[in-house]
């Protein structure tokens, strides 16, 4: 094809023309001294959108989750996470390596840790046990095809945390996708947790950056951890300027990504050797099984990439595709035509 259709991730988005202009015109200062006005404005906007007292700009979702978890815990503590959580599988064991925090996985059910498993896993006082100091959720859920959890579903887990006085951190990398899918403000989802990280650099299409939001005292601790792990970025307003545009312009358009994902899922489900239920796709991530006698997932992903449709094999039998800013309906139809040709 004349055009490469990159469906590997929504991290491949390029900044919009408005973001590039905002970056050029951004007012700057030293953010480590708290003097960058553009960063301060973005942090205030983020806290307001998530219904929290304060926010801090970090370089990535991984840094946001690391700093977020460490700001709730002490070395030797334990955090409960789902066994398919991004924090557990894709963040290089940072909580353990840098924070002395043990992540204890429990079964994920439809994108949330199983409430019964969480209840059974919370540690009681015992000299032999680490303290259960944190419970972590993810919404939308990456490994569960962008599964969306509403406030009532989240409450099945957060209510257990409240009984035991345990804070809850939300990996909300794509929380605005969840909010758009549910037709509610992101603050309704964040209200169920004590802290939340969200990414500017995924569906919101900014080139870099994430925000950690929570209580004012908590964010004060987080700023110190951010500095500790090398996240003090000085004149970071050039990054924050894109984030401001992302929050002002890119949230509502996520519905377009969701519509394209459903179109893609419906088309893929009709192809031989692919197992996929389109009704399960609620946001912008499609994960499907490859049961073709001709290809495993890695081979199929390679063939599609060779034909101009980039995607990721995430296991020997599963492929992930993600819709995002820069991908339009015609790209989806072209990608499906390529998949049809390769598989048939």
N, C-alpha and C positions, 0 to 999 in steps of 0.2 A: 504494500500500500504506500501511497505517497506520504501519508501521515502516520507516525507511530502513536498508538493509543496505549497510554501507560496506565494500567489498572493495578499496579503493584501495591500502591498505598495512597492515601490522601496527603502524605508528607511530600509528594512530588509536585505539589501545586507551586506555581510561581506567583509572586505578588502582583496585585492588580496595578494598573496605571495610577490609580488614586493613591495606593500605598507608596509607590515609588515617588510620587510628588510629595506626599506627606513626609517621607523620609528625608527628602532634600530640604524641606522647609522647617524641620523640627527644631524647636528650642532645646538647647542642651545645657547640661551641668554635670557635676560629679555625683553620680547616684550613690556611691558609697558614703558620701557626706550628706546624702538626702537632698541634694541640690538640683536634681534634674527635673524640671517642671513637667516634661512630657511623660516621664516615668511616673511621677506622682499622680498625674491626671489619669493615666491608664490604671494604676492600682486603685484609685478611688472609683473609677467606672466598674472595674472588675468586682470589687467588694459590693458595690450597690447592686449589680446584676445578679450576684449570687446570694444576696441578703446577709452578708457577713460584715463584721465591723471593719476589717482591714484586709489588705492583700499585699503580696510581695512578688515582684517579677523575678523569674528564674529562667535559666537558659533552655530547659527542656522539661518534658513531663517526667522523665526519670529523675531529674534533680528535684522537681517538685514533690514527687512521692517520697524520695529519700529524706529530704529536709522536713517534709510533712510528718513522716513517721518518727524521725529522731526527735522532733519537737514535742511529741507526746510521750516519749519513753525514756528509759535509762538502759545502760548496758546490762545485758543479762536478762532483759525482759523478753516476753514472747508476744507476737502478733498473730492473730488468726486471719488467714486469707483463703480464698477459694483455690482449689487445686489447678484451675486453668487461668488464674489471675496473671495479668501482665507483670505485676510487681514480683511475682514468684518466678515466672518463666523467662522474662526478657529484660531484667534490670540488673544483671551481672552480680546477683547476690550482694548488692550494695548495702542493704540494711544490715546484713551479717558482717560483711567485711569491714565496713566503715563505722557502723553503729553498735556492733555487738548485739544486734536484735535478731532473735530466732523467729523465723516465719514458720507457722505451723499450718499446713494445708488441710482443709476439709473439702468434702465433695461439693462441687458446683452444680447447681440445679437451675438450668435455664438462665444462667447469668448471675446468680447470687449464691453465696454460700448457703448450704442447706441449713435452715434454722435449727432443726433437731440436732444436727451435727455440731453446730456452733454452741448450742446449749450444753451438749455433752463434753465439749472440748474446753470450755472456760475452766481455768484452774482455781481450785479453792486454796486457802492458806495451807501451806505444807513446806517444811524445810527442804524437801527434796525437789520442789518444782520451781520453775521460773514463774514470775508474775505475769498473768494475762493482762497486758497493758494497753492493747489496741485491737480493734477489729477493722478490717479493710474490705471495702466493696469496690465494684467497678461498674460504671454505667455511662455509655453503652459498653457492652462486653465484647472485646476484640475476638477472642477465640470462640465465642458463641454466635458468630455471624452478626455481630453488631446488635446483640439482644438488648432490648430496652426494658428497664424496670421502673414502674411507677412508684409514687410515694407509698401506697399501701403495701406493695410488695417489699419495698425496702424496709418498711416498718416491722415486718416479720423478723428481721434480723436486728435492727436498731433497738427495738423494744427489749431484746435480751441484753444488749449492751447497757441500756439504761438501768435495768434491774441490778446489774453488777457494778455500776459506776465506771464502766469502761468507755473511753472515747472511741468514736468511729471516724475513720478517714476514708474519703471517697476518691478513687482514681477516676476522675471525671474528664479524662482526656477529650472525650467527645460528648460531654454533658449537654451541649447545645443541640447536638443531633437527637439526643433522647428527649429534650424539651420540645423540639419541633415535631418529632414523631408523636408525642403525647398531646401536643397543643396546649402546653402549660408553660409558665415561666421557669427558667432554670432554677430560680430561687426556691421553688416548691420542692425540687429534688434535693437541693443543698440544705434545706431546712431540716432534713432527716439526719444530718451528720454534723460533726464538730469541725471538720476541715475538708477542703476539696481542692484538688488540682485540676485545671483544665488547660488544654493546649491551644495556642494561637496558630500553630504551624501545621495543623491537620486540615479539617474541613473549613476552618476559618481563613486559610490560605495565606497567612502571614509567613514570612520567610524563616522566622526563628522565635522561640519564646513560649513560656507557659506562665500561669499565675497560680499561686497558692493562696487560698482565702481561708479566713477563720477569725477567731476573736483577736482583739487588739494585743493582749498580753502574749498570746500564742504566736502571733505573727512577729512580735518583737524577738522571741526566742528563735523563730525561723530565720530572721535576718542574720543572726549570729552564725547559725549553721550554714546558711548560704555563703557567708564569707569564708567559713572554715573549708568548704569544699571547692572554693575557687570561683564562686558565682558573683563576686563583686565586679560589675561590668563598666564602671565609670560612666562615660557619656552614652548611656544606653538608650537615650531618647530616640536615636535613629531606629532602634528595634521597636520601642514602645509606640512610636508614631504609626507603624503598620498595625500594631495591635489595636489601637484606637479605631482605625478604619475597619478592622476586622469585626469589632464589636458593634460598630455603627451600621455596617453595610453587608456583612457576610452571614449573619445568623439566619435571617429569613430565607435566604436563597438555598439553605441546606435542604429544603423541601424538594428542590429540583434534583439534588443528588439522590434523595430517597426514591423519587419517581424513576430516575434512570436505573437505580439498583433493582427496582421491581421489574422493570422492562427487561433488564439483563437476566435476572433470575428466571423469569417466565420463558425467555428464549432458550436459556441453557437447559432448563428442565425437560425440554422437548427433544434434546439431542441424545443419540444412543451412547451408552456408556457413562452417562452422568446421572447421579442420584441427587436430587435437590427438590425440596418442597418450597415453592415460592412464597407460600403464605407465612413462612417463618421469617422472611426478610422484612425488617421494619425500619432499618436505617440505611447506611451506605456500604455495608460490608456483606459480601456474598462468599460463603465457604461451601464447597460442594465435594462430593465423593466421586472419584474416578474409578469405574468398574469396567472399563473397556478391555477386551481381550488383546487389543493392539498397543495400548499405552498404559503405563503407570502415571501418577501425577507429575513426576519430574519430567518424564518424556513428553507428556502432553504440553506442559508449561513451556518446554524448550521449543516444541513445534509452533506453538502459538506465538512465542516471542520472535521466532525466525520469520513469521508471517506478519509481524508488525503489531501484535497485541501482547503487551507485557503483563505478566501475572506472576504469582508466587506459589510454588509448591511448598506447603507448610508441613507435609508429611508424605510418606510414600503413596498415600491414596487420596490426599486432599489438596485442593487448590483454593487460594483466596484471590478475590477480585474486589477492588474498592472504587467507588465512584466519587468524584470530587470536582471542585472548581477547575474549569478548563476542559472538562469532558461534557459533551453535549449529546442530545438524543441521537443524532446521526452517527456519532462515534460508537454508540451502543449498537446500533443496527449494523454498522460495518464490522464491529468485533464479532457479533453473532454470525455474520456471513462467513467470516474467517473460521470460526469454530465449527460451523456447519460443514464447510469444505474439508477441514482437517479430519473431523470425526466420521463423516459419511464417505 
